[in-house]
C-alpha cells in the first residue's frame, strides 16, 4: 500500500501492549528485526510479532506509529510474507516523497525499533491456495501478490499460478531475484536490450486466459487506480468473467 501523507514528525518507539490471541482485533507490538533493500526506493521490513498466528495471502494489516508528543499515524500495508511464517510478518514499502510513515521507515527505523500492528485484515483479496490464480501487479502492487507466490512455492501447491508484473525498469522491479517461469515482466520506461518497452497489453494477458485451467482463473489485480482500471479491462477483453476479478487499489 502507498503512504501519501506529508512528513511532520520523528516517531519514538512505542511501549509494549498486551498480545491477544484475537490478533485481528487488538494492537500487537512488532519488533523490527531486518531491513532488506529491494530497489533504490523500496525496502522490505521484517518484524517479529509473538502473537502473529499467520494470515491469508493477499491480506493486509494496520500499522501505527506514535510520536513523543502523542501524535499517532496509522497506515494500511499489504503483507509480503507467506502465510506460514508465524511469529513474523514482512512489509515492503516504497519511500514515497512526502510520506511521513514511509519516510520514517526509510530514513530513521533500525532493527530493534518497535511499532504497533493490528491484523490480518480483509478477506476479499485473499487467496487460500485452492484455485488457479492469475496475478497482475504494478510497482508496489506486487506486494500482496508476492505473498501468494511465496505460499504457492512454500506449500508446493499444484494449482496453476501465473504472475504478470509491471515496473518502470529493471532497477525498479521489486523482488526481481525471486521471479521464475511463472512470471512475465513488463517494463514501461526502460528495459534490457532486446526487451520491448511499453504498458501491460493484451499480448501479455490473452495467452494466459487462453490456457484456462480446470475451473478457470481467479484473477487478482493490484496497483494504482490507473493500472487497476487498465489491467482489469485487459482481463475482461480477454474473456475473464468480471465476477472473478478481485481488485486492490492504492493511491
C-alpha positions as CSV (number, residue, x, y, z in Angstrom):
1,X,0.0,0.0,0.0
2,X,1.1,3.6,-0.5
3,X,1.7,6.3,2.1
4,X,0.9,9.7,0.8
5,X,0.9,12.0,3.9
6,X,3.3,14.9,4.5
7,X,6.3,14.4,6.8
8,X,5.8,16.2,10.2
9,X,7.2,14.1,13.0
10,X,10.1,11.9,14.1
11,X,8.5,8.9,15.8
12,X,9.6,7.4,19.1
13,X,9.4,3.7,19.9
14,X,6.0,2.9,21.4
15,X,5.6,0.9,24.6
16,X,4.6,-2.7,24.7
17,X,1.0,-3.7,24.8
18,X,-0.7,-7.0,25.7
19,X,-0.8,-9.6,23.0
20,X,-4.1,-11.3,22.4
21,X,-5.0,-14.5,20.5
22,X,-7.6,-12.4,18.7
23,X,-4.8,-10.9,16.6
24,X,-7.0,-9.1,14.1
25,X,-8.9,-7.2,16.9
26,X,-6.1,-5.9,19.0
27,X,-2.9,-4.0,18.6
28,X,0.3,-6.0,19.0
29,X,3.9,-5.0,19.4
30,X,6.1,-5.7,16.3
31,X,9.9,-5.5,16.6
32,X,11.8,-4.7,13.5
33,X,14.5,-7.4,13.0
34,X,15.7,-6.9,9.4
35,X,15.7,-4.4,6.6
36,X,16.3,-5.6,3.0
37,X,16.8,-3.3,0.1
38,X,14.7,-4.3,-2.9
39,X,15.1,-1.3,-5.2
40,X,16.6,2.2,-4.8
41,X,13.2,3.3,-3.5
42,X,11.7,0.2,-1.8
43,X,12.8,-2.0,1.1
44,X,11.4,-4.9,2.9
45,X,11.0,-4.6,6.7
46,X,10.8,-7.9,8.7
47,X,9.1,-7.9,12.1
48,X,8.9,-10.3,15.0
49,X,5.3,-10.4,16.3
50,X,5.0,-13.0,19.0
51,X,1.2,-13.1,18.8
52,X,1.1,-13.3,15.0
53,X,-0.5,-16.6,14.1
54,X,-0.4,-16.2,10.3
55,X,-2.6,-14.7,7.6
56,X,-4.1,-15.5,4.2
57,X,-2.0,-14.5,1.2
58,X,-3.3,-11.1,0.0
59,X,-4.4,-9.8,3.4
60,X,-3.1,-6.5,4.9
61,X,-2.6,-5.1,8.3
62,X,-2.9,-1.7,10.1
63,X,0.4,-0.2,11.3
64,X,0.6,2.5,13.9
65,X,3.4,4.9,14.8
66,X,3.2,7.0,17.9
67,X,5.3,10.2,18.3
68,X,6.7,11.5,21.6
69,X,4.1,14.3,21.7
70,X,1.3,11.8,21.4
71,X,0.6,12.3,17.7
72,X,-0.4,9.0,16.0
73,X,-0.2,8.0,12.4
74,X,-1.8,4.8,11.0
75,X,-1.5,3.2,7.6
76,X,-2.7,0.0,5.9
77,X,0.0,-2.1,4.3
78,X,-0.2,-5.3,2.4
79,X,1.6,-8.3,3.8
80,X,4.5,-9.6,1.7
81,X,5.5,-12.7,3.7
82,X,4.0,-16.1,3.1
83,X,1.2,-17.2,5.5
84,X,3.1,-20.0,7.2
85,X,5.7,-17.5,8.6
86,X,4.1,-17.4,12.0
87,X,5.5,-15.1,14.6
88,X,6.9,-12.9,11.9
89,X,5.5,-10.5,9.2
90,X,7.2,-8.7,6.3
91,X,6.1,-5.4,4.7
92,X,7.7,-3.9,1.6
93,X,7.4,-0.2,1.5
94,X,8.1,2.4,-1.2
95,X,9.8,5.5,0.0
96,X,7.0,7.9,-1.0
97,X,8.0,11.6,-1.4
98,X,6.3,13.4,1.5
99,X,5.2,10.2,3.2
100,X,5.5,10.6,6.9
101,X,5.3,6.8,7.7
102,X,7.3,5.5,4.8
103,X,9.8,8.3,5.3
104,X,10.3,7.3,8.9
105,X,10.9,3.7,7.9
106,X,13.4,4.6,5.1
107,X,15.3,7.2,7.0
108,X,15.0,6.6,10.7
109,X,14.0,3.0,11.5
110,X,16.6,0.5,12.6
111,X,16.4,-3.2,13.8
112,X,15.3,-3.2,17.4
113,X,12.7,-0.5,16.9
114,X,9.1,-1.4,17.6
115,X,5.8,-0.4,16.1
116,X,2.2,-1.5,16.7
117,X,0.3,-3.6,14.2
118,X,-3.3,-5.0,14.0
119,X,-4.4,-7.7,11.7
120,X,-4.6,-9.6,9.5
121,X,-7.4,-7.6,7.9
122,X,-9.8,-8.2,5.0
123,X,-10.6,-11.4,3.2
124,X,-11.8,-10.0,-0.1
125,X,-8.4,-10.0,-1.8
126,X,-7.2,-13.2,0.0
127,X,-6.1,-16.3,-2.0
128,X,-6.5,-19.5,0.0
129,X,-4.4,-21.5,-2.4
130,X,-7.2,-23.8,-3.6
131,X,-7.9,-22.4,-7.0
132,X,-5.9,-21.3,-10.1
133,X,-4.6,-17.7,-9.6
134,X,-3.8,-15.2,-12.3
135,X,-2.0,-12.2,-10.7
136,X,-1.4,-8.8,-12.3
137,X,0.5,-6.1,-10.4
138,X,2.4,-2.9,-11.0
139,X,5.1,-1.3,-8.8
140,X,4.4,-1.9,-5.1
141,X,1.1,-3.5,-6.1
142,X,3.1,-6.7,-6.4
143,X,3.5,-7.0,-2.6
144,X,0.3,-8.9,-1.8
145,X,0.8,-11.0,-4.9
146,X,4.2,-12.0,-3.8
147,X,2.7,-13.4,-0.6
148,X,0.6,-15.6,-2.9
149,X,3.6,-16.6,-5.0
150,X,5.6,-17.5,-1.8
151,X,2.7,-19.5,-0.5
152,X,2.4,-21.4,-3.8
153,X,6.1,-22.3,-3.6
154,X,6.4,-23.0,0.1
155,X,3.5,-25.4,0.1
156,X,4.3,-26.8,-3.3
157,X,0.8,-26.3,-4.5
158,X,-0.3,-28.0,-7.7
159,X,-2.9,-25.4,-8.7
160,X,-1.7,-23.2,-11.6
161,X,-0.4,-19.7,-10.7
162,X,0.8,-17.0,-13.1
163,X,2.1,-13.5,-12.4
164,X,2.4,-10.6,-14.7
165,X,4.3,-7.7,-13.1
166,X,4.9,-4.2,-14.4
167,X,7.7,-1.9,-13.4
168,X,9.3,1.2,-14.8
169,X,12.6,-0.6,-15.4
170,X,14.7,-3.4,-14.1
171,X,16.1,-1.3,-11.2
172,X,12.5,-0.6,-10.0
173,X,11.4,-4.3,-10.2
174,X,10.6,-5.3,-6.6
175,X,11.6,-8.9,-5.7
176,X,13.5,-9.2,-9.0
177,X,15.6,-12.1,-7.7
178,X,12.5,-14.2,-6.8
179,X,10.7,-14.5,-10.0
180,X,10.7,-17.7,-12.0
181,X,9.0,-19.3,-15.0
182,X,5.5,-18.4,-13.7
183,X,6.3,-14.7,-14.1
184,X,6.1,-12.3,-17.0
185,X,7.8,-9.0,-16.5
186,X,6.7,-5.8,-18.3
187,X,8.9,-2.6,-18.3
188,X,7.2,0.7,-19.1
189,X,10.2,3.1,-19.3
190,X,13.5,1.2,-19.7
191,X,14.3,-2.4,-20.3
192,X,17.3,-4.7,-21.0
193,X,18.5,-4.8,-24.6
194,X,16.1,-6.7,-26.8
195,X,13.2,-6.4,-24.4
196,X,10.3,-4.3,-25.6
197,X,9.2,-1.2,-23.6
198,X,5.5,-0.4,-23.0
199,X,2.4,-0.8,-20.9
200,X,0.9,-4.1,-20.0
201,X,-1.0,-5.2,-23.1
202,X,-3.3,-7.9,-24.4
203,X,-0.3,-9.7,-25.7
204,X,0.7,-10.3,-22.0
205,X,-2.7,-11.3,-20.7
206,X,-4.7,-13.0,-23.5
207,X,-2.3,-16.0,-23.9
208,X,-2.8,-16.8,-20.1
209,X,-6.5,-16.6,-20.4
210,X,-6.3,-19.0,-23.4
211,X,-4.7,-21.6,-21.1
212,X,-7.9,-21.8,-18.9
213,X,-7.0,-24.4,-16.3
214,X,-9.8,-26.6,-14.9
215,X,-12.2,-24.4,-13.0
216,X,-10.8,-21.2,-14.7
217,X,-8.7,-18.4,-13.2
218,X,-9.4,-16.3,-10.2
219,X,-7.8,-13.0,-11.1
220,X,-6.1,-10.6,-8.7
221,X,-5.2,-7.1,-9.7
222,X,-3.2,-4.7,-7.5
223,X,-1.7,-1.3,-8.3
224,X,-2.6,2.3,-8.8
225,X,-6.1,3.4,-9.8
226,X,-5.0,3.8,-13.4
227,X,-3.3,0.4,-13.5
228,X,-6.2,-1.3,-11.9
229,X,-8.6,0.0,-14.5
230,X,-6.3,-0.8,-17.4
231,X,-5.4,-4.3,-16.2
232,X,-9.0,-5.3,-15.4
233,X,-10.1,-4.1,-18.8
234,X,-7.4,-6.3,-20.4
235,X,-8.7,-9.3,-18.5
236,X,-12.4,-8.7,-19.4
237,X,-11.5,-8.2,-23.1
238,X,-9.6,-11.5,-23.0
239,X,-12.6,-13.3,-21.6
240,X,-12.1,-13.3,-17.8
241,X,-15.5,-13.1,-16.1
242,X,-16.0,-9.8,-14.2
243,X,-17.1,-11.6,-11.1
244,X,-13.8,-13.4,-10.9
245,X,-11.6,-10.4,-10.9
246,X,-10.5,-9.1,-7.5
247,X,-9.0,-5.6,-7.4
248,X,-7.0,-3.8,-4.7
249,X,-6.1,-0.2,-5.5
250,X,-3.8,2.3,-3.8
251,X,-3.0,6.0,-4.2
